[in-house]
Each structure stands twice: as C-alpha cells, then as structure tokens.
C-alpha cells in the first residue's frame, strides 16, 4: 500500500537545494584537490621517482580502477534513482530496507572480490606490470595484497554516499576523499620512517584512509534514521533494478578508461615526452572539472531523481536547465582563463628540475587544447545525470561509444600535424560531439526543456568570458618566455590573473544582467 508522502518542493526550491549542495560538494572537493597535490608532492619528496614509487603506483592501480568504476559514479548513479523511486512509492522505512539489503549483498560480493584479488595478486601484477622482476615484483605483489581490502571499503562508502545524497546530505561523502589524502600524507611523514620497508607506510595509509572514509558516513546515516543493524533481507526485489542500471553504468565508466588508454597509446608513437605533456595538462584541467562539474553532477542527481520519481517532468526540466546554465556560467570563464594563463600556470606548477622550459611550453600547448573542451567535459556530466534519473542508462553508453570512435579517428588525423596537442584537441572535439548527441536524444525523449533560455544564458556567459579573456591575454604577455617558473613573478601573474579575471567576468555579467550571477550572490549572502 502506497504511503502518503508530503508534497515535494517547488522547482525553484529544488534549484536552491541543488545550488547549496553543489556549493558544499565543491568546497570539499576543492580542499581534496589541494590536498591531493600536497600528497603527490610529499610522495615525490620522500620516495622520489624510482623502484619504490613505481611499485606503489602499480599496486594501487587495480584498487583505484575499482574505485573509479564502482566507487566514483556507477554504484551511486544506479542506486539513487531506484532508492528515490522506492521512497516515493513506499515510504522512508521501505527505502531503508532496500538500502540495508543493498549493503548486505554488496558486502558479500566485495568480500569475495577481495579474497580473489589477494590470492591472485602475483598474476595480476604480471599482467599490469610485465616488466617488473625480482625484488620490485615481490614488493608490488605485497603492496597489492595489503591495499586490496580498500576495494571493500570504498565501494561501501559509495553506497553510503548514495543513501546520504538521496536524503539531502552531501557534506560527509564530499569530505571523505580529504580524509584519504590526509591519511596518506600523515602515514608517509610519521609511519614510513619507522618501517623496515618504508613504502608499506603508503599502503597502510590507503587502508586507514578507507576506514576513516567509511567511518565518517556512519554517524550521519544514523542521524537520518538509518541503522545498519536493523533486520533486512539479503535480497530485495529492487536490487535487480539497481543491478540492471549498474551494468551499463560500469561499462560507461570503462569506456572512459579505454579512451584514456587509447590516447596514451597514440601518444606513445609521438616524440618522447608526449605522454607526460598530456598527463600534466590533464591534471590542470581536472582541477576545475572536479571542483565544479563533478560537484554539480553529484548534487543534481538526487534532485532530478526525486522529481522523476514523482513524475514532475516540468520541474525536472526546470532543474536540468538551471544546472546546465550554472555549469556554463562557471566553466566558460574557467576555460578561457586556462587558455589565457596556460603558460604561467604550467610554469608555476611544474617547471623545475628536469621539467625545463621546453617541456613547459609543450604542456601549455596541450592545456590550450584540453581547455577548449572544458565546458563540454562539464556539461556531459549534467546531461548524463538526467538520463540516469529517468532510469535510462543505455543511451549514454551508446553515445559514449560513438564519441570514443570519433575521438580515435580525430586523434589519428590530428596527431600528424599537431602532435600531442592534436590528441588533446581530439578529446575536446569528441566531447562536444558527445554533448550534442546526448542533447538531441534528450530532446527526443522529453521534448522541449527551455532551450532558448539556455542558449541565451550560455551566450551571455561566453561574451563575458571573452571580455575577461582579452584582458587576461594582455596580462599574460607580461610573462617572459624564459626565466624561473617558480619565481615570485610567475606567482604574481597567476594570482593577479585569477583575481582580476573573476572581477572582470562578474562585472561583465552584472552589466548583462546575468541571472546566474544573481543566484550565486544570493546564495553567498545567505551562506
């Protein structure tokens, strides 16, 4: 019997809820990204670039792959729409029974995966690192076995994240990666020096981080009324629906990993250093992508899922349009800013030691081409979210496959005349194709969703971004082609560029009466 539920908030209230959630997730993601850079610096400082660091990075590759395929996206994407629909139809307690069943079933599957992974570690290392032999091989196997239980922990964190996000709580899941980075940093500084094999401190730090990430979710779930120890069936009928959503979601994540692998493979045919140029440029692009696009996609999925579960298609379209306008308002200036300040940013972050001025210039070229696609990279995450909220996981995967094929063709075509930059440009162009095809498919599925207002908002954002960019390009010319990249001058140009860029962009948006600027300022004033 369907339990009577209170009326859902109006679309405008849902938009405010989404904006606040995106702000919370974005803030903690920013902190996590900063700590991630510090973590990498600490690891490089303590272990350098040699046998020990290579062994750790290879050993962490497989648990990290599970984290990306299950912990970062597919599990949450599959769970939230089904959980929200179940709560709308049967009430909160029935939805909690589903969640408890999912936790029990997932725990059993993960225990089996971890046992197999630990036993099969030697074979796994031979496959992913065939060039390792002797002491390096043995050490990598040991590290793999020590860290494999992290798979169990991070996948449970992902499911807890889905439960909390669906209930409107975003802080604890967003803070979890911060604890992992802190755990690794502290383990390297205070544990590694006291171990016979110091690199084991890194592996132990990963495990401790996993425990802390999971432990952080528990009190907040109890605060929402969810108790792990309450009785529940191991198998719940709705688990079948979650499983059917997860299969294409996991495959979609795998497609992305394949695209990265193919890009690296093609770059290996180019002059030495091409792979590294693309890696470092991607690290820079991932910063705004993670802080803004990922946080918004995490925040918008529960809102869209609630509206889809209630059948509020008008509100769902409104929330989707609002999210798209917000993502372009933020990422358009970020894209232009990265293009304008690419050289001083790369110099400041990377040019030191063996990373000379020529390497910095090559990396800046790749960053230019990646930056072109930043808006598309970000918009894909929002557009895909509405498909998952509607229970359609197949369409994004089909379109992703087409985009990957286009990426390969464009990469092979452009790598000849443009080198490694051609591969970065191919990734950007294929992402725009991905967004375009997804938008067409969504229009066919839902009909109109405020396209004219979205285009008007995007045009305003683009105009303001180009006004800002013209000023930043003038500022960037002050940066000499040679000189110490980590000098005070580099820092001053980057800091001044970012600060003045934000001011110019907001001023331009104010004169163009941007509604998105007003929304952000209102949110900031209310805290």
N, C-alpha and C positions, 0 to 999 in steps of 0.2 A: 504494500500500500504506500502510495507516494506521500511523503511527509511535507506538510505545508512549510514553505520557506519564505523568509522575508523578502520584500522587493529588492532587486539589485539597484545599485546606484545608477544615476543617470550617466549618459556618456561623458558629460563634462566632468562629473565627479570621478569617473573611471580614469579619465585623462590626467586629472590631478594626482590620483593614486599612482598611475604609471610614472608620471614625472618625478614624484617623490621617491619611488622605488628605484628608478634609473639613477637618481642622484646618489642614493645610498650605495648601490652596487658600484657606480662609477668611482665614488670616493675610495672605497676599499680596494677596488681594482687598481686604481692609481697607486695606492700605498703598496699593493702587492707587486706591481711592475717595478716600482722604485727599489723595493727590497730584492726583487729578482736580479736587477742589475748589480746591487751590492753583493748578493750571493755569488754571482758569477765572478765578480772581482775578487772576493775572498777565496774562492776555489782556485782561481788563477794565481793569486798571490801565494797560497800555501802549497799547491800541488804543481803549478806550472802547466806546461803542455808536454806531456810525456807519457810513459807507460801507465802510471797510476791514474792520471786523469782520463786517459783513453779507456782503461779498464772500467772505470766508474760509469762513464757516459754510455758505453756499450751495454753494460749490465743494466743500466736504468732505462734503456731504450724500450724493452718489451713492457715492463710495468707502465711506462709512460705512454706507450701505444694503447694499452687497455684503458688508461685514464682518459685519453683523448677520444677513443671510440665509445666508451661507456660512461665514464665519469663526467666528461665535458660535453654534454649535449644529448646523445641519443636516448639515454635512460630517462633523463628529465623530460625531454621532448615527448617521449612516448607515454610517460606516466601522468603528467599534469593534465592533459585534455581528458583522459579517461577518469582520473580522480575527480576533476571538476564536474564532469557529466554525472558521475555516480553520486556526488554530494548533492547536486541539483535535483536528481531524481529520487534519492532515497534518504538524504539527510547526512549530517556530520558523522554520527556514530557508525553508520554503514560504510561510509567512505573510509573511516579509520580502520574498520575491519579489513577492507581491501588493502590498505597500506600495510597493516601488520602481516597479512598473508604474503604480500609482495616482499617484505623484509625477510620473512622466514624462507620463502622459496629462493630468493636471491642469495641468502647466506649459504644455503645448502649447495647451490651451483658454484658459488665462489670458493667455498672450501675445497671442492673437487678440483677446480681450476688451479688453485694454489698448490695443492699436493702434486698434481701432474707437473706443474711448472717447476717445482723444486726438484723433483725426480729427473725431469727431462732437461735440466739446466745445461749439462755438458753438450747435449745435442743441439740445443737452442743456440748456444754460443758458437758452436762450429758453423751453424748456418748464417748467423748475422755478423760474425767476425771470423771468416775462414783464414785470415792471415795471422791470427793470434796463435802462439805456440808457447810451450814451456810454462815458465812462471806467470807470464802475462795471461795465458789461457786459464790456468788454475785460479788465479786471483779473480778473473772475470766471472768464472763459474761460482766462486764463493760469494761474490758480491750479488750476483743474480739470485742465488738462493736466499740470501739474507733479506733482500728487498722485495722478493715476490709477494709476501703477505700484504704489501702495500696495495696490491690489486684488490684484495678483500676490503680493506679499509676505505679506499677512495670510491669504490662503487657503492658502498653503503652510504657514504657521505653524499653521493649524487642523488640517491633515492630520498634521503632526508631533506636534501635541498629541494627536491620536487614537492615534498609534502609541505615544507615551510613556505615556499614560494606560492603554492596554491592557496595557502591560508593567509597570504598577505605579508609574510615576514621575509625580509631579504638580507638583513644585516649579518646574521650568523653564517649563512652559506657564503656570502661575499667575503667575509673576513677569513674564512678557512685557509685560502692559499697564503695569506700573510703568516699564519702560524707555521706552515710548511717551510717557508723561506727563513723565518726566524730560527726554526729548529735546526735547519742545515747549517746556518751561519754559526750558531752557538756551538753545535757539535764539532765543527771544524776548529773553532777557536779554543774550546775548552776540553773536548773529548779526544780528538785525533792525536794531540801531542803525547797522550798518556797510553796509547795503544801500541802493541808490537807492530801492527800494520796500520799506519795512520789513516789510510783511505777507507778502512772499515768505519771510521767515525762518520763519514759521509753517508754510508748505507744505513747506519744506526740512526742518524739524523732524519733520514727519509721516513723510517718506520715510526720514530717518535712523532714526527710531523703528522703522519697519518692518524695516529692515535689521538693526537690533540685536535685534529680537524673533525674527527667523528665525535669526540667527547664534547666539543663545543656545541654541537647541534642538540644534544640530549636535553639540557635544561629548557631550551626554548621550545622544543617539541612538547615537553611536559606542561609548559606554560600555556600552550594552545589546547591542552586537554588530551594529548596523545601519550599513552603509556605503553611501552614496549612489552611489558609482561602480561597485559590483558590477553585472555584466550582468543585464538583465531585459527581458522583452518589453514593448513599449509597451502592448499589450492583453493583459489577463489575464481568463480566463473569469469570475472572481468580481467583476470590475468592473461587470458587468451587474447583479448583485445590489445593489451599492452604489448604482448609478445609480437603480435602481427604488426604493430606500429614500430617496434624496435628493429625488426629485421631490415626494412628499407632505410631506417634512420642510421643504423650502423653502417650499412652499405654506402650511404651518402657520405658519412664521415670517412670511410675507406677510400672513396673516390677522391676526396680532397687530399688524403695522404698520397694516393697514387699520382696526383697531379704534381705534388711537391717532388716526389721521387723522379718523375719524368723530367721535370725542369732541371734537377740536379744532374740527371743522366745526360741531357743535351748539353749542359754547361761543361761537362767533362770532356767534350770534344773541342772546346774552345781553349784559348791560351791559359796557361797556369794562373790561378788566382780567380778565375771567373766564378767558381762555386762560392768562394769566400766573399766576393763582392756582392753577390746576390743574397747571401746569408746575412751579412751585416746591414744591407739596405732593408731587408725584410724585418730585421729586428727593430729598426727605427719606425717603420710603418706599423708594426704590430702594437706599438705603444698607444697611439690614438685609437687604433682599431679595437684594442682590448678595453680601454677606458670608456669609450663612448659606444661603439657598435655592440660589443658583447654585453655590456651592462644594460643597454636598451632592449636588446633581444631577450635577455633573461627577464627583465621587468615586464615586457609587454605580453609574453606568452600566457601568464596566468589571467591577465585581463581579457585577452582575446578568448581564452578557453572558457571563462565564466560566461561571457556573452554568447559564445557558440552553444554552450550547454543550455542556456535559457532560450535560445532561438532568437536572440535580439540582433538580427542581422544589420539593422540600421545603426545601432550603437557600435557593433563590431566594425562596420565600415568606417565610422567616425573615428574610433580609436586607432585603426590602422592608418588612416590618412594623417591623423595627428602625429603618430610615431614616425611616419615617412618624412613629414615636413620638419620634425625636430631633428632627425638624423642628418638631413641635408643641411639644415641651418648650422649644425655643429661641424660636420665633416667637410663641407665645401671650403670654409676658410682654413681648416687644418690641411687640406690637400694643397691649396695654393701656397700656404705658409711653408710647407715642407719643400715645395718646388723652389720657392724664392730663397730659402735659407739652407738649402740642402748642403752646400759646400761647408759653411761654417759649422753646421750641426755635426756633419761627419768628421770634420777636423777636430772638433771639441771632444767628441765621444771616443774616437778610435785612433787618430793619427799620433802614434807614439811608438817608440821601439822599432820593431821590424815593419810596422804598418806605416809606410812612408807616404809622401805627398802624392806620388803616382797612384798608389792604392786608394788613397782618399778620393782622388778625382774619379777613378773608375767606380767606386762605391757610390759617389754622389750622382754619377750618370744613371746607375741602376735605381737609386732612390727617386730620381726625377720620373722615371717610367713607372715605378710602383705607385708613386703619389698620384699619378693620373687616375688610377683606378680606385683610390681610397673611398670615394663616395659609393662606387659600385660594390666594393667589398662589404661596406657597411650596410647598404640597402638590401643586399641579398639576405642578410640575417633577419631583417624585419619582414620582408616579403615571405620568406620561407616559414616564419612563425605562424602566419595566418593559415597556411596550408595545414600545418600540424594541428593548430587549434580546431580546424574543421575536420580533422581525422583523415586527411589526405597526405600520406607520406610517400606515395608512389610518384606523383607528379614532379616534386622537386628532384627526386633521384633521376628520373628520365631526362629532365632538362639539364641536370648536372653532367650527365654522361655526354650529351651533345656539346656542352660548354668545354668539357675536357678534351674532346676530339678537336674542337675548334682551337683550343689552346695549343695542342700538339702541332696542328697544321700551321698556325700562325708563328709558333716558336721556330719550327724548321725553316719557315720562309724568312723570318726577320733576323735570325741569328747570323745569317751570312753577312748582310750589310751592316747590322748594328751590334753584332757580338752579343755579350751577356745582357746588354741593355735591351736587345730585341726580345729576349726571353721574358724580361720583366714587363715590357710593353705588351707582349702576347698575353700574359696573365691578366693585365688590366683590361685589354680589349675583350677577352673571353668572359670576364666578369660583367662587363656591360651587356654582352650578349645574354648572359645568364639572367640578369635583372630584367631585360626586355622580354625574354621568352616567359619568365615567371609572371610578369605583369599582364601579358596577353592571356596567359592561361587563367590568371585570377579574374580578369575582366569577363572571360567566357563563363567562369564558374559563378561569379557573384553579380555580374552586371556592372553598372557604374558605381564608383566609390569616391566621388569627389575629385576626379582627375583634374578639372580646370583649376580648382583651388590649390591642388598640389603643385601643378605647373607654375601657377602664379607665385607661390611661396618659394619654389626652387629657383625661379628666375631672379627673385629679389636676393636670395642668398648668393647666387652666382655673381650678380652685379656687385654686391657689397664685397665679395671675396676678391674680385678683380681690382676694385678700388684699393683694397688693402694690399693686394699683391704688387701693384705698381709702386706703392710706397716702399714695400719691403725689398723689392728688387733694387731700388735705388740705394737702400741701406746696405744690402748685401755686397754692392760694388765696393764698399769701403774695406771689405775683407781682402787682403793681399793674396795673390796666388801662391806665395811661398811664405815660410815663417813657421814659428812654433804653433801647432794647432791647439795646444792646451794652454796657451798664453791667456793673460787677462783680457787681451783684445778680443780673442775668439769668444770667451765667455760673455764679455760685454755686448758684442754684436748679437749673439743668440738671445740673451736675456732682454736686451733692448728691442730686438726684433719681435719677440713674442709679446712683450708688454705693449709696444706701440701697435702691433698688429691687432690685438684684441680691442684696443681703444678705437682704432680706425674702423674696424669692422662693426663694432657696436654703434658707433656714431653714424655710420652709413645706414645701418639697419634702422636706427631711430628716425632718420630723415625719410626713409622709405616706408615708415610705419609698419615694421615687421611685427606680426602678431606673436611670433615665436620669441622674439626678444622680450616682449611684454610678459609672456608666460614665465620665462626664466627669471626675470627680475622680480615678478610677484612671488614666485617660489622661494627665491633667495631671501626676500624680505621677511617672509613668514617662517623661514628656517626649516 
